[in-house]
């Protein structure tokens, strides 16, 4: 029996991904506004991009903390470095590695 992720977990991961992309877009738009509006003293587009980025980053942190708090997100032990930390030998990735 395989455990399928529930729709709530998938939705939470999708929300986290959308917020992360939004933070990155706001970061790069702020950079573009900074260069384009460097000669204009009255432009506030960079400031608005910063405010949007802070808001999206706070929402991203809240979503991640919510996921960990409710148990919908968890740290898994399938990271490549996990076996080395606990003294276990990782399986070779290719047949050439096992011959060495």
C-alpha positions as CSV (number, residue, x, y, z in Angstrom):
1,X,0.0,0.0,0.0
2,X,1.5,3.3,-1.1
3,X,0.8,6.5,0.7
4,X,-0.5,9.1,-1.6
5,X,-0.1,12.8,-0.6
6,X,-3.4,14.4,0.2
7,X,-4.8,17.3,-1.8
8,X,-4.2,19.6,1.1
9,X,-0.5,18.8,1.1
10,X,-0.3,19.3,-2.7
11,X,-2.2,22.6,-2.4
12,X,0.1,23.8,0.4
13,X,3.2,22.9,-1.7
14,X,1.7,24.7,-4.7
15,X,1.0,27.8,-2.6
16,X,4.6,27.8,-1.3
17,X,5.9,27.5,-4.9
18,X,3.7,30.3,-6.1
19,X,4.8,32.6,-3.3
20,X,8.5,31.7,-3.9
21,X,8.1,32.6,-7.6
22,X,6.3,35.8,-6.6
23,X,9.2,36.8,-4.3
24,X,11.7,36.2,-7.1
25,X,9.7,38.2,-9.6
26,X,9.4,41.0,-7.2
27,X,13.1,40.9,-6.5
28,X,14.0,41.2,-10.2
29,X,11.3,43.8,-10.9
30,X,12.8,45.9,-8.1
31,X,16.2,45.6,-9.7
32,X,14.8,46.7,-13.0
33,X,13.0,49.7,-11.5
34,X,16.2,50.6,-9.6
35,X,18.2,50.9,-12.8
36,X,15.4,52.4,-14.9
37,X,14.4,55.0,-12.4
38,X,17.9,56.0,-11.2
39,X,17.6,59.5,-12.8
40,X,14.1,60.1,-11.5
41,X,13.8,61.4,-8.0
42,X,10.1,61.1,-7.6
43,X,9.8,57.4,-8.6
44,X,8.6,55.0,-5.9
45,X,8.4,51.8,-7.9
46,X,11.4,50.3,-6.2
47,X,9.9,51.0,-2.8
48,X,6.6,49.4,-3.9
49,X,8.5,46.4,-5.2
50,X,10.2,46.1,-1.8
51,X,6.9,46.2,0.0
52,X,5.4,43.5,-2.2
53,X,8.5,41.4,-1.7
54,X,8.4,41.7,2.1
55,X,4.7,40.9,2.1
56,X,5.2,37.8,-0.1
57,X,8.2,36.7,1.9
58,X,6.1,36.9,5.2
59,X,3.3,34.9,3.6
60,X,5.9,32.4,2.4
61,X,7.3,32.0,5.9
62,X,3.8,31.7,7.4
63,X,2.9,29.0,4.9
64,X,6.0,27.0,5.6
65,X,5.6,27.3,9.4
66,X,2.0,26.4,9.1
67,X,2.9,23.3,7.1
68,X,5.5,22.2,9.7
69,X,3.2,23.0,12.6
70,X,0.3,20.9,11.2
71,X,2.6,18.1,10.1
72,X,1.7,18.5,6.4
73,X,5.3,19.3,5.7
74,X,8.1,17.4,7.3
75,X,11.8,16.9,7.0
76,X,12.4,13.7,5.2
77,X,15.5,11.4,5.4
78,X,16.0,10.8,1.7
79,X,18.6,13.6,1.3
80,X,21.8,12.4,-0.4
81,X,23.9,13.4,2.7
82,X,21.6,11.6,5.2
83,X,23.3,8.2,5.0
84,X,26.8,9.7,5.4
85,X,25.7,11.5,8.6
86,X,24.6,8.3,10.2
87,X,27.5,6.2,9.2
88,X,25.7,4.1,6.6
89,X,27.2,3.5,3.2
90,X,25.1,4.9,0.3
91,X,24.4,2.7,-2.6
92,X,26.5,3.4,-5.7
93,X,24.9,5.6,-8.2
94,X,26.3,3.8,-11.3
95,X,28.0,0.4,-12.0
96,X,31.4,2.1,-12.5
97,X,31.2,3.3,-8.9
98,X,30.7,-0.2,-7.5
99,X,33.8,-1.5,-9.4
100,X,36.2,1.0,-7.8
